[in-house]
Amino acid sequence: MTTPKIKSEAEIERLSAEHSSLAKKQYEALQKSPYVRMSASEAATYDERRLRIGEICDLLAKFRQKEG
Protein backbone atom coordinates (compact mmCIF):
# COMPACT_ATOMS: atom_id res chain seq x y z
CA MET A 1 0.00 0.00 0.00
CA THR A 2 1.37 3.38 -1.03
CA THR A 3 1.36 6.13 1.56
CA PRO A 4 -0.41 9.24 0.25
CA LYS A 5 1.63 12.41 0.09
CA ILE A 6 0.85 15.58 2.00
CA LYS A 7 0.14 18.35 -0.49
CA SER A 8 -0.80 21.40 1.57
CA GLU A 9 -0.55 23.20 4.88
CA ALA A 10 -4.29 22.65 5.33
CA GLU A 11 -3.76 18.89 5.08
CA ILE A 12 -1.00 19.08 7.71
CA GLU A 13 -3.39 20.95 10.01
CA ARG A 14 -6.17 18.43 9.36
CA LEU A 15 -3.88 15.47 10.06
CA SER A 16 -2.53 17.11 13.21
CA ALA A 17 -6.07 17.75 14.45
CA GLU A 18 -7.10 14.18 13.66
CA HIS A 19 -4.03 12.86 15.48
CA SER A 20 -4.84 14.97 18.52
CA SER A 21 -8.45 13.83 18.56
CA LEU A 22 -7.55 10.16 18.21
CA ALA A 23 -4.86 10.38 20.89
CA LYS A 24 -7.38 11.96 23.26
CA LYS A 25 -9.87 9.16 22.57
CA GLN A 26 -7.15 6.56 23.22
CA TYR A 27 -6.32 8.19 26.53
CA GLU A 28 -9.98 8.36 27.53
CA ALA A 29 -10.53 4.71 26.58
CA LEU A 30 -7.63 3.62 28.77
CA GLN A 31 -8.85 5.77 31.64
CA LYS A 32 -12.27 4.16 31.38
CA SER A 33 -11.03 0.59 31.13
CA PRO A 34 -7.59 -0.99 30.84
CA TYR A 35 -7.03 -2.62 27.45
CA VAL A 36 -7.28 -6.16 28.83
CA ARG A 37 -10.74 -5.42 30.26
CA MET A 38 -12.23 -3.86 27.13
CA SER A 39 -14.95 -5.68 25.28
CA ALA A 40 -13.98 -7.14 21.92
CA SER A 41 -15.73 -4.25 20.18
CA GLU A 42 -13.99 -1.60 22.32
CA ALA A 43 -10.61 -3.28 21.80
CA ALA A 44 -11.16 -3.41 18.02
CA THR A 45 -12.02 0.29 17.95
CA TYR A 46 -8.99 1.05 20.12
CA ASP A 47 -6.75 -0.95 17.76
CA GLU A 48 -8.18 0.81 14.69
CA ARG A 49 -7.40 4.19 16.26
CA ARG A 50 -3.89 2.99 17.15
CA LEU A 51 -3.25 2.00 13.54
CA ARG A 52 -4.59 5.32 12.23
CA ILE A 53 -2.41 7.25 14.68
CA GLY A 54 0.58 5.32 13.32
CA GLU A 55 -0.38 6.15 9.74
CA ILE A 56 -0.67 9.84 10.57
CA CYS A 57 2.69 9.83 12.34
CA ASP A 58 4.29 8.17 9.30
CA LEU A 59 2.75 10.73 6.93
CA LEU A 60 3.89 13.67 9.03
CA ALA A 61 7.37 12.21 9.50
CA LYS A 62 7.80 11.68 5.75
CA PHE A 63 6.68 15.25 5.10
CA ARG A 64 9.12 16.53 7.72
CA GLN A 65 11.98 14.56 6.14
CA LYS A 66 11.11 15.83 2.67
CA GLU A 67 11.03 19.44 3.87
CA GLY A 68 14.16 19.13 6.02
BELNOR-V799349 format. One line per field, one symbol per residue. phi: phi as a letter, one per 40 degrees, with the letter a starting at -180 (. if undefined). psi: psi as a letter, one per 20 degrees, with the letter a starting at -180 (. if undefined). A space follows every 50 residues. Layout:
BEGIN
phi->???
psi->???
END
This chain:
BEGIN
phi->.cccccbaccccccccccdcccccccdcccccaddcbccdcccccdcccd ccdcccdcdccccccccc
psi->pppqqpirhhhggghggggggghghgghhhhgpqgijqrggghggghggg ghggggggghghggghh.
END
